[in-house]
């Protein structure tokens, strides 16, 4: 029989069930976002393709940042008596058509190629990311104006537009090439970010933050951007490889970097005519170029698989 003096029992002696416990609070947005990146990191560390591609990229990056770790030869110390000598143990890439050590040219050629790719990628991420974020968040006339500007730049052929711009500029260096790639390459990032923001801004936690009085800046950069940035990171990783290839293409066509600058595109352009008699003059720079581009693409594919829960 129940005790009428029990604190949960009313005067009539009937027990009253205790109130149900409060529901557990929903995890914070930062916790969900941290969990996504933590899961992705664990998956990437178990992916041999991603690890191999990352090691190759790190090696090429070390060539660009610290070329003296790879060779002590001066790429401009040439001797015409050594013109197009085949590779040997002391000179693994042989000598080019001017009698310069080809291995040192290949090592020093990594720097401008990676510099252009990194600067251009950072530029399109900032420009395209901000444009897509504003268009997706505000919508309306803001979205209409940004989308029409994006359509105009989308209509420009990438390669033809780059050739025209660089021909008009008449000054080919790392900065001008990066600027041209930014002007012509930001549109895809903007479209990707716009779509991600549109799918994120209607989620419950964003609406809850808006109901609590969060301003536009806090909503965009604190709640929406961390959850919409993953597709942009994947595309930016792949774009790094595409811009390395674009620099080599523009240089090969004569509107990119010019001698005495060292780059893989210049090496390919200057030695294509010797392929039949001295194939290593073309195979070595092409191998480094293809390996770098392929590594960035493989890293991007692995990032996409790791950051998309539907693919796990």
C-alpha positions in Angstrom: 0.0 0.0 0.0 1.4 3.4 -0.9 2.4 5.8 1.8 0.2 8.9 1.7 3.1 11.0 3.1 5.3 10.1 0.1 6.1 13.3 -1.8 4.8 11.9 -5.0 1.4 10.9 -3.6 -1.6 13.3 -3.3 -3.9 13.4 -0.3 -6.1 10.6 -1.7 -3.1 8.2 -1.5 -2.8 7.6 -5.2 0.8 7.7 -6.5 1.7 10.1 -9.2 4.4 9.0 -11.7 7.4 11.2 -11.7 7.7 13.7 -14.6 9.6 12.3 -17.6 13.2 13.4 -17.9 14.1 16.3 -20.1 15.0 15.3 -23.6 18.7 15.4 -24.3 19.7 18.6 -26.0 20.5 18.3 -29.7 24.2 18.3 -30.5 25.6 21.7 -31.5 26.3 22.5 -35.1 30.0 22.6 -34.4 29.9 19.1 -32.9 28.2 17.8 -36.0 30.6 19.6 -38.2 33.6 18.4 -36.2 32.3 14.8 -36.3 32.0 15.0 -40.1 35.6 16.2 -40.5 36.9 13.8 -37.9 35.2 10.8 -39.6 36.6 12.0 -42.9 40.1 12.2 -41.5 40.0 8.7 -40.2 38.7 7.4 -43.5 41.4 9.3 -45.4 44.2 7.9 -43.2 43.0 4.4 -44.1 42.9 5.2 -47.9 46.1 4.0 -49.6 45.3 6.0 -52.7 44.9 9.2 -50.8 48.1 8.6 -48.8 50.2 7.8 -51.9 48.8 10.9 -53.8 49.5 13.1 -50.7 53.1 11.9 -50.4 53.7 12.6 -54.1 52.2 16.1 -53.7 54.3 16.7 -50.6 57.4 15.7 -52.6 56.6 18.1 -55.4 55.9 20.8 -52.9 59.3 20.3 -51.3 60.9 20.7 -54.7 59.1 24.0 -55.2 59.8 25.3 -51.7 63.3 23.9 -51.1 64.9 23.0 -54.5 68.4 22.9 -52.9 67.3 19.8 -50.9 67.0 18.0 -54.3 69.9 19.3 -56.3 73.0 21.5 -55.9 73.2 22.1 -59.7 72.6 25.6 -61.1 69.9 25.2 -63.8 71.5 28.1 -65.7 75.1 26.8 -65.6 75.1 25.5 -69.2 77.8 24.2 -71.5 77.0 23.7 -75.2 79.5 20.9 -75.4 77.1 18.8 -73.3 74.1 19.4 -75.4 71.5 16.6 -75.2 73.7 14.1 -73.4 71.7 11.1 -72.3 70.9 10.5 -68.6 73.6 9.1 -66.4 74.1 8.3 -62.7 75.5 11.7 -62.0 73.0 13.5 -64.2 69.8 11.4 -64.0 67.8 13.5 -66.5 70.8 14.2 -68.8 71.3 17.6 -70.4 68.9 19.8 -72.5 69.5 21.4 -75.8 71.6 24.2 -74.3 73.8 21.9 -72.3 72.1 22.6 -68.9 71.5 20.0 -66.3 68.0 18.8 -67.0 67.3 17.4 -63.5 67.9 20.8 -61.9 65.6 22.4 -64.5 62.9 19.9 -63.5 63.3 20.5 -59.8 63.3 24.3 -60.1 60.4 24.1 -62.6 58.0 22.9 -59.9 58.0 26.3 -58.1 56.2 28.5 -60.7 53.8 25.8 -61.6 52.7 25.2 -58.0 52.7 29.0 -57.2 50.3 29.7 -60.1 48.1 26.8 -59.1 48.0 27.8 -55.4 47.4 31.5 -56.0 44.7 30.9 -58.6 42.9 28.3 -56.4 43.0 30.6 -53.4 41.6 33.4 -55.6 38.7 31.4 -57.0 37.8 30.1 -53.5 37.6 33.6 -52.1 35.9 35.2 -55.0 33.6 32.4 -56.0 33.0 31.3 -52.4 31.8 34.8 -51.3 29.7 35.2 -54.4 28.0 31.9 -54.0 27.5 32.4 -50.3 25.8 35.8 -50.9 23.7 34.5 -53.8 22.5 31.5 -51.9 21.8 33.2 -48.6 20.0 36.4 -49.7 18.4 35.1 -52.9 16.1 37.6 -54.7 17.8 40.4 -56.6 21.2 39.6 -55.1 21.0 36.0 -56.5 19.7 37.3 -59.8 22.6 39.8 -60.3 25.3 37.4 -59.2 23.9 34.5 -61.3 23.7 36.7 -64.4 27.3 37.8 -63.9 28.3 34.2 -63.4 26.5 33.2 -66.7 28.5 35.9 -68.6 31.8 34.5 -67.4 30.6 31.0 -68.0 30.1 31.9 -71.6 33.8 32.7 -72.1 35.8 29.8 -73.4 38.4 29.1 -70.8 41.4 28.4 -73.0 40.6 31.0 -75.7 39.8 33.6 -73.1 43.1 33.0 -71.3 45.0 33.3 -74.6 43.3 36.6 -75.4 43.8 38.1 -72.0 47.5 37.2 -71.8 48.0 38.4 -75.3 46.5 41.8 -74.4 48.4 42.0 -71.1 51.7 41.3 -72.8 53.4 40.5 -69.5 53.5 36.9 -68.6 54.6 36.1 -65.1 53.2 34.2 -62.1 50.9 37.0 -61.0 49.4 37.7 -64.4 48.8 34.0 -65.1 47.2 33.5 -61.7 45.0 36.6 -62.2 43.7 35.4 -65.6 43.0 31.9 -64.1 41.0 33.5 -61.3 39.0 35.7 -63.6 38.0 32.8 -65.8 37.8 30.1 -63.1 35.7 31.4 -60.2 32.3 30.7 -61.6 32.1 26.9 -60.9 33.1 27.5 -57.2 30.3 30.1 -57.0 27.7 27.7 -58.4 28.8 24.9 -56.0 28.7 27.2 -53.0 25.3 28.6 -54.0 23.8 25.2 -54.2 25.3 24.1 -50.9 24.0 27.3 -49.1 20.6 26.8 -50.6 20.4 23.2 -49.2 21.8 24.3 -45.8 20.0 27.5 -44.9 16.7 25.7 -44.6 17.9 23.3 -41.9 16.4 23.3 -38.5 19.5 24.6 -36.6 19.8 27.6 -39.0 16.1 28.4 -38.5 16.5 28.1 -34.7 19.5 30.4 -34.8 17.5 32.9 -36.8 14.6 32.7 -34.4 17.0 33.5 -31.5 18.0 36.7 -33.3 21.3 35.8 -34.9 22.4 38.3 -37.5 23.2 37.7 -41.2 26.9 37.5 -40.6 26.6 35.0 -37.8 24.2 32.9 -39.7 26.3 32.8 -42.9 29.8 32.3 -41.4 29.0 30.5 -38.1 26.1 28.2 -39.1 25.9 27.8 -42.9 29.4 28.1 -44.2 31.0 25.3 -42.0 28.4 22.9 -43.3 28.4 24.1 -46.9 32.2 24.2 -47.5 32.9 20.5 -48.0 32.0 20.4 -51.8 34.1 23.5 -52.3 37.1 21.9 -50.6 36.8 18.9 -52.9 36.5 21.0 -56.0 39.4 23.2 -55.0 41.7 20.2 -54.5 40.9 19.0 -58.0 41.3 22.5 -59.4 44.9 22.7 -58.1 45.8 19.9 -60.5 43.8 21.6 -63.3 45.6 24.9 -62.9 49.0 23.1 -63.0 47.9 21.7 -66.3 46.5 25.0 -67.5 49.8 26.8 -66.8 51.7 24.2 -68.8 49.2 24.5 -71.6 49.4 28.3 -71.8 53.2 28.2 -71.6 53.3 25.5 -74.3 51.2 27.8 -76.6 53.6 30.7 -76.0 51.4 33.0 -73.9 52.5 31.7 -70.5 55.8 31.9 -68.7 58.8 32.8 -70.8 62.5 31.8 -70.6 64.7 32.3 -68.6 62.0 31.2 -66.2 62.0 27.5 -65.4 58.7 25.6 -65.6 57.6 22.2 -66.8 55.6 23.9 -69.6 58.7 25.6 -70.9 60.6 22.4 -70.8 57.9 20.6 -72.8 57.7 23.5 -75.3 61.4 23.8 -76.0 62.1 20.1 -76.4 59.1 18.6 -78.2 61.0 18.6 -81.5 63.7 16.3 -80.0 61.2 13.5 -79.0 62.2 11.0 -81.6 65.9 11.2 -81.1 66.0 12.2 -77.4 62.7 11.2 -75.8 63.8 11.8 -72.2 63.7 15.5 -72.9 60.0 15.3 -73.2 59.2 12.3 -71.0 60.7 13.7 -67.8 58.7 17.0 -67.6 55.6 15.3 -68.9 55.9 12.6 -66.2 56.2 15.1 -63.4 53.3 17.1 -64.8 51.0 14.1 -65.2 51.9 12.7 -61.8 51.2 16.1 -60.1 47.8 16.6 -61.8 46.8 13.0 -61.3 47.7 13.2 -57.6 45.5 16.2 -57.0 42.6 14.6 -58.8 43.0 11.4 -56.7 43.1 13.5 -53.5 39.9 15.3 -54.6 38.1 12.0 -55.3 39.1 10.6 -51.9 38.0 13.8 -50.2 34.6 13.6 -51.9 34.1 10.0 -50.8 35.2 10.8 -47.2 33.1 14.0 -46.9 29.9 12.6 -48.4 28.1 10.4 -45.8 26.0 8.8 -48.6 29.1 7.3 -50.1 30.3 5.5 -47.0 
